[in-house]
């Protein structure tokens, strides 16, 4: 989560992200009968434009016949606040999740400030206790700002300390904007996603979760992204995860292919 300066944090949360109007303590039920259960924790970047539904539909397309459920933790908040949010912790501990997506690590837009990553690391540990594979969700860069690598490196540093997948979402956005400059990904504020941007982020998260290719995701007519644009975004996502493997930092993936048996001696 971007933080211009510490003094602007309350204004950013209330005015830009509207977090002060989002219910912080609403109880959410965990899907105890799902074959694949995904818990998503973050703020508006992982909440708007149907991104949760997109992820679930893409995973269903890869895991045909399995019941896939995705749940968004209550409230929009930084990970450092999420760790002390009792409704979120109760939800995390209710079941053994398949995956826990963690977005909203606090960081500085200027690069001049450092913020704690201890809370993100503890949430990763708690996810592992529930036998979940943690997935870090680095945010895409702001429109016209070269910050993808810095954001990604911060999340990799967390995963190096506490194993977690790192979805190369910013790299996918950079590639799409370079390859298809006519295809807008940002909302008018230049910060959040539009539906196409959310679709691209969901494709990368789908590949992170399933290990499958974004090229295998079918056209999803439920979302307001044109057929041609969905195809272009699938190719971008496939090329991105080939160059930036999202599972490099997450061992013990339950959907990893089994190891080849040792040859007879």
Buried (B, 14 or more C-beta within 10 A) or exposed (E): BBBEEEEEBEEBBEEBBEBEEBEBEEEBEBBEEBEBBBBBBBBBBBBBBBBBBBBBBBBBBBBEEEEBBBBBBBBBBBBBBBBEBEBBBBBBEBBEBBBBBBBBBBBBBEEEEEBEBEBBBBBBEBBBEBEBBBBBBBBBBBBEEEBBEBBBEBBBEBBEBBBBBBBBBBBBBBBBBEEBEEBBBBBEEEBBBBBBBBBBBBBBBBBBBBBBBBEBBEEBEEBEBEEEBBEBBBBBBBBBBEEBBBBEBBEEBEBEEEEEEEEEE
